[in-house]
Amino acid sequence: MAQKNYLYYLEHIGKDPSRLIFEDELTGLYNRRFLFNYFQHDIKWDSLEANPVSLIMVDLDHFKNINDTYGHDVGDQALVWVANLLREVAGKDNLPIRYAGDEFMILLPRADKEQAMGLGEDLIRKVHERRMPLEEANEELAMTLSIGIASAPSDAKSDKALVQQADTALYYAKKAGRDRLANAGAVAPEDVFVKTAYYQLEKINIAGRKKQLAAVAEALKDFSRHQSQFLIAYGAAGMGKSMFLEAVKRQLSRARSLVQAKVSGTPQELFRPYYLIGNILVNLLREREDKGEGIVESLSGEEKAYLSRILPQVGEADSAGKKEEKERRKGIFDTLVKLIGLAVGSKPTILFIDDLHFADEATLLVLRQIIVQKEIPLFVCSSAIEAPQEHPQGEEDILERFCKTYGEEINLRRFRLTPLAEPDIVSHLQAIFPKVGLPKGFSSELERLTQGNPLFISEIVRKLVLDGKIALSGQQWVIHPLEEGYLPRSLEDIVRDKISALDEESRRLLDQASVFGDQISLSALTGSSNISEAKILEFIDKAVSQGLISTDFEINDETIRFLSRRVSDIAYGVIDEDVKQALHERVGNYQESLYEKDLLPSAATLAYHFRRSANEEKARSYEEIQAAQNDAVFNFEEVRYYTTGRIPTEARPKGEPLDAESIVKIPDVFRKLLLAVRNSTLYPPGSRAITVTNQQAHEALNTVLEKNEILTVFQIERNLVVNGQRIDTAEFKVFAEAFLKFLDRAELKGISFARGLEEQELSTVLRAFGTTKKEVIDEDFWSRFIKENTITHIELTQVKYAVDAERSRFAQEMAEEVGRDERPEQIATKLEAS
């Protein structure tokens, strides 16, 4: 595998690499992508006292008037002029940035508030002293700046909070008359209550979910005992499924002994086998220091060929192409199960899966297989819509069929997210705005109007904030009396009003984003349009402020997400049909270019867009390509025959089954190996007792290896499996139990001996078995031992839970997060309060 190709794919899948630049195209300053990347990698947020950082946020006053009066070319000249001024003032030690549109920043990586204020004052002074020449008009243009300044740790402790504090100070400077700077630490909350209230909305709270959180808490307690769990939170649209998952994820984020990943189901990919497990794998591999390259390299050529059917960049599919189809499909399934185990290092793992109703069937079966194998403690914490999804030819809903078929086997639990009652609504409001004073009858009217739908409630609250109806009066939040008919009658009305409040260019970009789906990368939205990234960012900030979308920075790019899938659906639904067709055609053509570069993993997305455009030919072509691919990788009727009760792929012993004569010799092999290990514990090296028992063990093994190339002994679910066969231990039960205890003590899953075994290498291994303390056996201990001692005819397969210390750490962390002795209801209260 070419390292560059694999790493390039892993970093850029779903993005447009040509747009992942760190410089603003117009001004030559650093851009927002650079800022967030710098925040992520170059600021030591845990040592801010010794290394303060400050942020100056700058807005060009009355920029719209400049555009309207002189035209956009002069507007661009004004932006370049301001950029050059910032570059001059910033000097060599600070970083000038174009944040979006007419907003700029200067990041001061090693400066406190006093230094930042001095630089801000210098900027104000210089913009007063200078004018921008307008060559064509033979005149000069005077400009002014509004500036907000914040510092960490005095004003904030994180990158997000630092930007919010600087933005709030900038808001105050503009509100106070512009052409001035404001210090975030000196701004009273009541003077900027709209901004304060706006940022309060970002608090995640899940009032009215105590019963549902109790179900999660109960599952977490079982999970802390290494029992896999599968939870599905069901709810109607707008019931807060995503928020519920995010709240649980946030509470568990401190547990370092856990591996965690979060993905979402995608309707465009619903019928592509393994798409969701592929996304899970990409997320898990990205989190590893080497991006999973070592793991992928450790796969055999055949396994890479299987994996390449799902992730094309890891190898060539041709080497598995000649396989009989059933064998190939089985190999793909086995390789994915194995790779998940390798990616998490077999540590306890929580997968947060939003919109599980869009999961493909193959992924669900892989998750089920991991659970029944009991190799990895796996917790699938998921959400799904209540209404069954539509399927062709009257097929049963995929998720429902999975739940009916395998629910009991994997202890699957489902619970419903119910509408909020009036007391829950009051708790919800008070969690955002502590001790808020409510108008008489407000909460009951809100319950009646929204029917307890959390999304509808949240959007009404956002409207109150944006309209200035929620304010700070001293230290008390209050909701002002509302005029008759103020409250909107439906969620659709709110979203449509927000969309209509956007300017024409922003509405076009919102339309395009909704055609992509409920989330899209900034680079892809920019790449698919003819608009500069700075203007895209300006649209993003407007749409975020309206509560239509949110953004996160992930691997050099921003991910744009609609506030919920319901909001995305409403935004998509208001687009005229002819415009919608044209947008699907444009997005399809753009994504086709990514597909040709292996940056879009499937033809399913292309088929989805071209089917919704007027391009029937391309739609049919990509549907045929995807159908052929689906058939090549997955067949539901086959999977059920090679999943239930299988020996785990990774632990499947090597070698052909033993003949009857060799099987008879196995009890003697166990007895002599155990005796040799015991003597290595009791006697010094080189003593006759050790020499004799080592020789006897070597002879016993060779009597089997004379007729067999390899002898493997594995423990699987407390059974002994020799060369792939479970053996009846009734006649030598004592030795069998002793051998299982020996494997447990050595943290071994199995041992393999190969023909040509030399007595010296066996003696080295037996000595290690007898003298190695269990507490020193860390992850990969035995593989290092084999390599360091040049053992060539013995293979040791270590238990994947590493050591007892790791298990104890996991159990302790889980106990700390969910409460060691608390009842589920008490734990739920803690989760709700968090």
N, C-alpha and C positions, 0 to 999 in steps of 0.2 A: 504494500500500500504506500502510495506517495504521501509522506507526512503533510506536505504543504496542502495538497488537495483535500485531505481529510479535515485538517484544522480549519481551512478556509471555509469548507462547507458547514462545519459545526458552528462557526462564528456568524455566518452570513445567511443561513437558511431562513427564508421568509423576509429577507431584507434585500435592498438594492445596494451592492457594494460600491457602485459608482457614485453614490450619494453620501457615503460615510466619510465626509471630510470634516476637518476641524477649523476651517477658515471660512468666514463669510464672503460670499462671492462678490458683493458690491463694494464693501469697505476694506477688505483685507484683514479685518480684526479677527480674533478668535470668535468662534460661534458658541451657541448654547451647548452643542454636543461636547465641545472641548471643556466647557465649564463643568458639566456633570461628570465627565470622565475624570477631570482633575479632582473634583470633590471625592470621587469614589476611590481614587488610587493615590493621591498625593497629600491629602490632608489627614493628619493624625487626630481624629475626633476624640480619642480617648486620652489625649494629653494636651488639651487646649490651654490649660493654665500656663504651661511652659511655652506653648506655640500658638498664640492667639491668631485669629484670622478675621479680616474685616471685609465687608462688601459694600460698595457704593453703587446704588441703583439710580440711573439717570434717565430722564424722560425729556425729549425735545418738546418744549411748550408750543402749542398751537400748530403742530405739524400739518394737520388737516387743512388749515387756512393757507399754509404755504403751497400745498398741492393744488388747492382750489384756485388760488390767485395766480400762481406762476406756472403751474403744470407739473406733471410727475417728473420730468427731467430735472427741473430745478429742485424738486423734492429730493431726488436721489443725490444731487450735488450737496444739498444741505446735510444729508446723512453722512456723506463722505467727509464734509468739512468738520462735523462734530466728531467723527471717528478719529480724524487726524489730531484734533484738539485733545481727545482722551489719550491718544497714543503719546502725545508730548507730555501731558501731565503725569501719566502713569510711570514714565521712566522705565528703566531696565529691570527694576525689582518687582513691578506689579503688572497685572495682566488685564489689558483692555478688551472688552467683549461686546459684540452686538448680540443682545439677548433675543430680540424679536422686533420687527417693525421699526418704530422710532424709540425703542427702549435699549439702553446700553448699560453696561456695568464696568466697574473696575474691581477686580479681585486683588486684595492685599494679603498674600499668604502669611506674612510674618509681621503683621501690624495690629496694634490695639486701636481702641476707639479714638484716642487723642490724635494718633497719626492719621487715621482715616478722615477725621473731621478737618484736619489741616489740609489734606489733599483735596477734599471736597470744596473747601473755601477757596483754594487756589483755582479750582476749575470754574467756580462762579465768577471770580475776579477776572479771569482771562476771557471768558465768554462776553463779559461786559466791555472789555477793552477792545475787542476785535469785531469786525464785520465781515460777512461773506460777500465777495464781489460778484455781481451779476453782470457778466461781460456783455451779453446781448442787450440788456436794458441800460447799461452804463450807470449802474447804481449799486449800492451796497445794502445787504440785508442784515438787519440786527436780529439776533436770536437770543432766547433765554432758556435756561434749563431748570427743571425741578429735580431735586436730589434727595434720596433717602439713604441713611447710613445705619448699618447694624454690624455688630461684632460678636464673635464667639470667643470665650464662653459667656460674656456679660449679658448678651441678649438672647442667645440660642446655644443649643448643644448639638445640633445636627445640621446637615446641609439644607434640608427642606425648611427647617425652622429659621435658618439664617436668611434664606430667600424671602420667606413670609414676613419676617421682621423688617427687612429692608423695603419690601413692597408696601408694608403698612406705613412706614415712615415716609415713603414717596407719596403715598395717598394723602397723608397729612400735609405735606409740602404743597401739593397741588390744591388741596381743599383750602389751605390758608392763603392762597393767592398766586401760587406759582413763583418762579424766579427766586427760589430759595432752597436751602437744604434743611432737613429735619433729622434729628438724632432719635433712633428708635427707642433708646432708653429713656428719653425725656417726653415721649408722647403718652398722654393719658388715654387709657382705653375708651373712656366715654367720648373722647374727641374723634375717635375713628371707629365708632361702634359698628358701622356697616362692614368694614374690613374685619374687625374682631369677630363679629357674628358670622361672617362668611367663612373664616377659617375654623370657627367652632363646628361648622357643618361637617368638617372632615373627620370628626371623632366617630369611631365605629362603636355603636352601641346596639344591643340586641334585646331590648326590653320585651317582656312577654314570652320569653323562650326558655323559661326555667325547666319545664317538663322535657323539652327537646334536649337541652343541655345536660339534664340528668341522664338521658340515654347515652350521650357521648361520654359522660363521666364514667358510667358503668362499663362501657366498652374500653375506655382507657385503663381502668383498673385491671380488666382481664388482659389487655395488651401488655401491661407492665409485668405480667407473668408469662410473657412470650406466647400468648394465644392470639392468633391472627383474628382480625375483625373486618367486617364489611358492613358499613352503614350507608344508608341512602336517606337523605332528607328530601321528602317530596313537598311540593307546594305549587299553587297556581302562579301564573305570571305576576311578578311584582311582590311576592311574599317574602323577599329578602333571602333567597337561597345563597346567593353569592356572598352577601354580607355575613350570613351565618357561618359559612365555611371560613371566611377571612378572619372572623373573630376567634374561632377555634385555632386556626393556624397561627395567629399572632400570639395566643397564649402559650403555644408549644414551641415557639421559635427559640426559646432559651435553652431547650434540651439539646445539648451538644452530642449526646450519644445516639441521637436519632438522625436518620437520613430523611429529608423531606423534599417533596417536589409537588408543584401545583400545575395542572393542565386543565384545559376546557375542551369539551366536545364541540365539534364543528359540523354544522349541517351539510356543508359542501362535500365533506369527506365521509359521510355516514356509511356509504357502501364500499369504502376502500378498506380491505382487510389490513389489520395491524397499524392503521394510521395513528391511533391514539397511543398504543404502546411504543410506537416509533417516537412520538413527541415526548413521552415519558423518558425514554432512553436518552434522547438528545439533552433533556434537562438534567438528568443525572450525570451524564458524561461531562457536560459543561462545568459542573461544580467540582470536578476532580482537578487536582493541580496540573496534571498533564493533559487535561481535557479528554481523558479516557483513551489516549493513544496507546498506552502500554497494554491496556485490556484488549483492545481490538487487535493489536499485534500478536497477543498471546493465542488468539484463535487459530485454528488450523486453516489451511487454504480452502478446504471444503466449507468450513463454517463461515469464513468471510464471504464465500460465494453465496451461501444461503442468506446471510445478512444483507448482502448487496441488493437483494430483491426488495428489501424494505428501505434501506439506507444506501443508495447507489454508490456513494463515494468511498465505501470501505473496501471495495474489491471488485473483481470482475465476475459477473454472473455466469459467464460462459463455462467456467470450470465445473459448475453444477448443472449445466444445461443438458448434459446427456443423461442425467439421472432419470430413472423412471419417475413419472410425475408424482405418484403417491409418496415415494421415498423422499423426493425433493420437498414436498409440502410438509412432511413430518420433520425433515431436517431443519426447515425454517422455524417451525414451532419450537423444536428443542433448543435451537440456537438462541432464540429470543428469551426463552425461560432461563437458560444458562447465563446470558449476558446481563439480565436484570440482576441476578445474584452477584455477578462479578462487579457490576457498576456500584452496588451499594455495599460491597465488601461483606455481604451477609449480615450487616447491622440491622437492627430493628428499623423499619421503614414505614413512613406515613405518606400516602399518596392522596392529595386533595384533588378531586376531580369534579369540576363544575360542569353542569349540563351533561350528566352521564347518559341521558336519554339519546344523545347524539353519538354514543360510543359504538364502535363497530364490534361485531360479534367475536371476531378473532381475538381482539384485545381482552374482552371479558373472559374468554376461555384461558388466555395466558394468565390473567390475574387469579382465576380460580385454580389453575394448576400450581401456581406458586404457593397458594394457601394450603392445598391438600398435600403438597410435598413436605411441608413443615420444615423447609430448609431455612426460610427467612420469616421472622415475625413480621407480618404485613398488615397494616391498617389502611383500608381503603375508606376514606371519609368523603362522601360524595353528595351531590344534589341532583335532582331531576324534576322535570315538570310533571304535573299530575296527568295531564291529558295524554293519551297514547299518541305516538307519532304516526304519520301516514306512511304506509309502505305499499309497494306495487303488488298487483295481483292478490290483494287481500291477505298478504302475509301477516302473521302475528308480530306485534311489536317486539323488537330484538331484546330490549332490556327486560320486558315483562316475561318473555320466554326464558331468559336466563335465570330470572328470579324464581320462577316456578320449578325449573329443572334442577337448579343447583343451590337454591336458597337454604334448604335444610342442611345440606352437606357442608357448606362453608359458614353456617351460623349467620346468615345474612339478616340484618335487622333494618326495618323501614319505619320511619315516623313522619308525620305530617306537620308542616309549618302552617299553623292556623292563623286566621286574622287576629289583629290586636284588639283587645277590649279597651274601653275607655281608661281604666287605671293604667294599662300598659302604655297607652298614648301619652298620658301625663308623665309617666316614668321616662319615656323616650325623650320628651321635650326637656325634662329637668336634667337628664344626663348630658344633653347638649348645652343647655343654658341653665346652670344651677340656680335653683330657687326662683325660676321664672314666674312672674305674675301673669295669670291667664284671665282674659275677659270672661265674664259670667256666661256659662253655657258653651264656651268655645270648644272644650274637649269633647263634649257630647255631640256637638254639631260636626266636629271633625270625624268622629266615629261613624255617624250616620252618613255623611257625605262620601267617605272613602271606603266604607264597609270594612274598615280595619286593615286595608291594604298598605303595608309599610312603605312601598315605593311611592304611592300616591301621597301618603302622609309626608314623606320626606320632601317631595317636590312642592307641596304646599308650604312647608316650612322654609324651603329655599326661596320661594316667591316672596314670602313675608320679609326675609332678610334683604333680598335685592330691592324690594320696594320700600325699605326703611321702616317696616311695620314692627320690627323687633329692635329694641334699643336698650342701651344702658342708661339707667337713671341713678347716678351715683354708683353704688356697688350692686345695684339690683337690675336684673334683666326684666323687661316688661314687654308685653305685646299690646300695642295701641288698639283702641276700639276700631273695628272694621266696618266700613260702610256696607249697606245692604247690597247683596249680589257680588261682593268682592271675591269670595272664594270660588274658584273654578269648579265646574260640575263634573269634570272627568280628567283623568291623566292625559288623555289625548289632547284636550284643550290646552293644558299647561305646556306640553311639548311643542304643539303647533305654534303657540304664542312665542315661545323661545326661538323657534326657527324663524318666524317672521320678523323677530327683532334683529336678526343678523343682516349685515349688508349683502348685496347680491353675490359678490365674489365668495364670501364665507358660506352662503347657502349652497353655491355650486360645489364647494369643497366638502361640505357636509354630505351632500348627495353622493359624491364620489366615495367618501369614506363608508357610507352605509351600504353601497353596492359591494364593497370588499367583504363586509360582514360586521360582526360586533367588535372586532379589533383589527388593527393594521399598524405596521411600523411607519414611523415618520419618513424613512428613506423611500419606502414603497409608495406612500401617498405623494411625495415630492416627485419621484421618478415617473409616476403615471400621469402627472400633470405638466403643464407648461408654465408653472409658477415657481418663483424662487423659494428656497427653503425659508428665508426670513419672513416672507409673506405667509407661507404655510404656518409658521410658528405664531404669527400674529392671529391667524384664524384660530389656531389651537387655543391660544389664551382667551380669546373671546368665547369660544364654545365651552371651555372649562368654566369660565366665570358665569356662564348661563346655566351650568349644571347639565350640559348635554353629554360631555365626555370627561374622562380623566386620563392622565398620562403617568407612565413609569419609565425610568431610564434603565435599560438593560443592554449590556454589551455594546457600547458605543452608539446606541440608537434609542429613541423614545418609542414606546409602544402606546398607541392611542386606543383607548377602550371607551365604547359607549357606556354611559352610567349603568345601564342594564340592557339585556337583550330586548326587553319590551320597548325601551327608548329607541334602540336601533331599528326595531320593526316599525315603529311609528314614523321615524325619520324616513325610512325606505318607502313606506306606504304613501307619503305625500308627494312623491316624485311623479311627474307626468309619465305615462307609459312610453311615449316616444323617446323622451329623455332617458328613461330607465334603460331602454333597449340600447341606445347609443352608448351609455355609460358601461353597460355590460360588455359591449363590443370593445370599447377602449381598454377596460380592465383586462379582458380576455387576451387582447393582443399584447398588452404590456406583460402580463404574467406568462404568456407564451415565450417571450424573450428570456425570462428567468428560468423557465422550464428547460429551455434549450441549453442553458448553462448549468444545469443540475442544481439550481437554487430553489426550485419548486419541486417537491418530491413526487408529485403524482399528476396524472392527466385528469383526475376527477374534478379538480378545481376549474380547469380549463373547460371541461365538458359542461360544468355547472353554468359558467358565464356565457359561453357561446349558445347554449340552449335557451338562455333568457335574452339573447340578442336575436338579430334576424339572420345569423350565420348558421343555417341548418347544416351545411356541409362540414364545417369545422366541429360543430357539436357532435354530429354522428361519428366523425373520425376519432375524436378523443374518447367518446363513449366506447367505441370498439377497442381502442388501445387499452383503456382501463379495464374493460371486461376480460380481455385476454390476460392482463396482469393479475386480476383477481383470481381467475381460474388457475393460474400458475402457482399461486402462493397459498390458497386456502380452499378447503372443502369441508363443510360442516359435518357431513356424514362420515368422513374419515376421522376427524379429530376425536370423536367420542371413543374410538377404538384404541387410540394410543395416548390417552390421558389418564383415565381412572386407574388408580393403583399402580402406576408405573414406578419403577425405580428412578429417582431423580437423575436427570441427564448428567450432571456433573459428577454424581456419585456412582454412576453405573459402572460396575467392575469390568475390567478388561479380561480378555481370554475366553477360549472356548469352554463350554461346560465340561466338567470332569467326568471320566468314565467311572463305572461302579467300583473298579479296583482302586482308583485313586481316592474316591470319596471315603472308602473304608479307612484310609490312612490319615484322614484329617484329624480325628481325636488325638492320635499320637503326636501329630505336629503341634496342636494346641498345648498338650501336656508338656512337651519338651521345650517349647518356646517360653512358657510360663515359668518353668523350672530355671531356665537360663537367666531370665529377667530377675527372678527372686535371688539367685546366687550373686548376680551383679550388684544387688543391693546389700547383701550380707558380707561378702568377702572382698579383700583387696584385689586390684588388678594383677593378673598373672598367676593367681593362686590356682592350685590343681582343681578345686571345686568348680571354678569358673571355666577353666580350660575344657574340662570333661563335658560339662553341660552344654557349652557352646558347640563342641564337636558333635554331640548327640542331636542338637537342634539342626545343625547344618546337614547332617546325614538324613534326618527325617524329612527335611524340605527337599533334598535332592531326590529322594525316592519318588516324590510327586513330580518334580520338575523333569525327571528322566523321560516321562511320557507326555508332559505338558510344557509348552513354551513359557507359560506364566501361571502363577497362582495368586489370586487376589482374595482377600478376606475383608469384607465390609460389614459394618453394623448399620442396619436400616430399620428404623422403628423398633429397636431392641431385638431384631432378628439378625442372625449371622447369615450373610450371603457370600457364598464361595463361587468365584467365576460366574457370577450372575444367577446362581441358583440358591434359593433359600433352602437351608439344610435342616433336617430333623435332628434336634439335639437331645431328644428324650433319653438316648442311651449314654450320653456323656454330659448331662445337664450341669454338673458341678464345674467341669472344665469350661463349658460354654459360658456360664455366668461369670466365671473368673476372667475369661478372656474379654468379655464385654466390659467388665470393671477396669481391666487393664487399659483398654482402648479409651474409656472415659477419662481415666487418670492422666493419660498421655495426650488428651485432647485430640485424639485421632478418630477419623471416620473410617479409615481403612488402611490396609498395608498390601503392597504388591511385591511379589518376589519373581525374578526372571531367571530363566535357565542360564547357567554360567556363574551363578552366585558363588562368591569366594568366601571362605571361612573368616578371613580377616575383616571384610566389610560387614559381615553379619555380626561379628564380635563387637565391632565399633558401635553398631546400632543398638545391640542388646545392652551394651554398657551404658549408653545414653538413656535407654528406657529405664534402667535400674537406678540411675543416679540423678536424673533431672527432676528438680522440684516443679510441681505444677504451677506455682505462682510466677515462674520465670518464662513460661510458655506464652509468648505474645503472638500476635498475628504473623504468619509466615515463618514461625520459629523452625519448624521441621524442614521446610524447603531450603532455608539457609543452612541448616545443619547438613543436609544431603549434599549441597553444593560445596560447602567448606571442607567436607571430608571426602570428596570425590567418590561418593557412593554411586555406582552405576547399575546395580542389579536389584536395588530396593527402592520402591517409591512409597512415600508416606503422604496420605491425604488428610490434611488437618481439618478439624471441626471449624466451621466458619464463624462461630460466635466468639472466636478469638480466645479470651480467657475469662475466668470468673470475675476478675476485676472489672472487665468491660460490662459483663452482665449486671454486676452489682451497681455500677455507675448508672446504667440505664434504669434499673429498677428504682434507684434512689432519686434520680432526676424526675422520673414519672411520678413518684410519690410526692415530691416537692411540688410538681405542677398540679396534680389533681387531688392531693391530700391522702396521706397514708391510711388514716383510720376514719376518714369522713364518709358519711353516707353520700350517695349520688346527688341528693337534693342539696347538700351543703356544698359539694364541689360545683354544682351548677350555679349556685349563688356566686361563688368565686369567679367562675368563667364569665358570668353576666356582668359582674362589677368591673372586670378587667377591661 
